[in-house]
Amino acid sequence: MTAAQPDGFRSELREADGSLDATARVVDPSGTDDERVVEAALRPRRLAEFPGQQRVRQQLGLVLEAARRRGSPPDHVLLSGPPGLGKTTLAMIVAAELERPIRITSGPAIQHAGDLAAVLSSLDEGEVLFLDEIHRMSRSAEEMLYLAMEDFRVDVIVGKGPGATAIPLELPPFTVVGATTRAGLLPAPLRDRFGFTGHLDFYEVDDLITILHRSAGLLGVHADEPGVAEVAGRSRGTPRIANRLLRRVRDWAQVHGEDVVDRFAAREALALFDVDEAGLDRLDRAVLEALCRRFGGGPVGLSTLAVAVGEEADTVETVAEPYLVREGYMQRTPRGRAATAAAWRHLGLQVPPQAAQQAALPLEDEGPGRFGA
């Protein structure tokens, strides 16, 4: 189950891992800067090593193989999906499969057309440009990217006012790999420039078990099947969370003198870090407790709910709510947030008649703050 790795690799991995803040929210799919160092060491290097996402993997493999046989760069690639599912890893794999270097930047870092022009003008032929959070680029940079992706040239404006001159700058062929957690925010002209679009879904437990066995080998952790399955079942279908929970369970096992990460170690460690059997943490349960015990199941406004749990409204809406809605514990209605029968049962409470008879309502997707105070 474990993969042999050089001692230097493991020592670097342990050094990076030791700097992580164990008090952070362990089921947060976003990662800290220090954590990304560990993630980079655990990432698969080739498409054949990438577990899960079978449909996207097959489609992307076909695109890359066809490009290799033609001897030309592949179409531009857009990867979308929630945080922590492997968009950055797939971008790295694209470059590795093409045996070309990769240039990494992000949408927030490109706020002016000049920023993008500087990056594009330094690309070599066939190089892969990875744009993370591409939907957060400035509008002027997006318009420059349209032309660069389609015609491999950019127009550099020299001077100001009536005397300004546009100088065309030819670019070598390259491949853009864009990643976004909110594909709907991308303007249609930009989406149309991508020849391949892949959407990453949450992982099945079996795929997470495969990922955790590989990660355990790289981390030098001896984990048995029940222990790995326990961690995988509480990982919200997200590899980043799974790897984080594995490291916390490993910490618990080392401190308590356990040689093997088994089911007992996993349950004790995750109970210590407030992650229950369904993957809910302290904030998730606090939201459900407030809904069910204080407001009779709702509906209740977002700001009122946030005050009840002692958090900012944005924190409740962006951190806790997406998973609770996806797993059917909460509904977003025009009148506010409401608990479902599953939420009452998860808290061990008797389901009231109105919740038991409540029909499932679709998730309203009207943007932040839609359902007010």
C-alpha positions, 0 to 999 in steps of 0.5 A: 500500500505504501510507495517507496520514496527517497529519504530526502523527499520525505524529510522535505515533506515532513519539514514542510508539513510541520509548519502547518497550523493544526488549529485551522478549519480542517475541512476547509477546501482552500489551502494555506501557503504552507499547506500547498507545499505539502500538496505539491509533494503529494500531487500525481505527476502523470495522468495515469496516476491521477485517481478519479474524474474518469470522464475528464481524465479520458477526455483530456488524455485524448486531447493531449495524445492527439496533440503529441501525434500532430506535433503541435500545442493542444487546444486551450484547456478550461478546468472548473469545479469546487476548490480542492478537487485537482485543477492545479494538479491537472494543469501540472500534468498537462505540462508534464504529459507534453514535456513542456515547461509551465508558467503559473500565475493567477487572475488576481495577480493580473489586474492590468493588460500590461501585467498580462502582456509581460507574461505572454511576451516571455513565453517560449514556444509550446509552453503551458500558461496556467491561470488559476482563478481566471474569472478574477482577471481584470476586463482589460486583461481578458480582452487582451487574452482573447486575441492572444489565445486565438491569434497568438499576438497582442497589441501593445499600446505605446503613448497616451491620448491621440498620439497613442500607437498600437504595436502588434507583438507576435507570440509563439504558439502556447497553451492556456490552462485556466482554472476556475471555481465559478465558471459562470463568471467567465465572459462568453467570449473567453469561454469560447476560446477554450477548445476543451472544458472539463468540470471536476465533480466531488470524488467517490469514497473509493477514489479517496481511499486510493488517494489516501493510500498513495498519500500515506506511502509518500508521508511514510504513514502505515495505515490500514484499510479501515482507518483509511476508509474512516478518513475518506468517509469524512472528507466531503468528497475532496482530496485536499480535505482527505490529505489534511485529515490524514495528516491530523490522524497521523499526528494523533497516532504519533503522539499516542504511540500508535504504530498504525493509523487504524479505525480507532485512531481515525475516529479519536483524532477526528473527534478531537478536531470536531469532524463527525461521521458526516464530515461536518465540523463545529461551524456546520453543526453550530449552524444546524443547531441554531436553525433547529433549536433556536429557530424551530427549523426556520426559515431564518435570514442569513444575517440573523443566523450568522449572529446566532452562531457568532460568525460573519454572514459571509463566513456562513454563506461561503464556508458552511452553507455550500456543503450543508445545502449539497448534502441536504441538511439545509435549504435556501428559500425566498424567505431564508434558510431552513433546516431539512429533516436530515438536519434534525435527524443528524442532531438526534432531534425529533423531526417536526411534522413541517420538516418531515412533509417539506418538499425539497426546494432547489438551491437558489443561485442568486449571488451573495446576500440574495436572501437578506436579513 
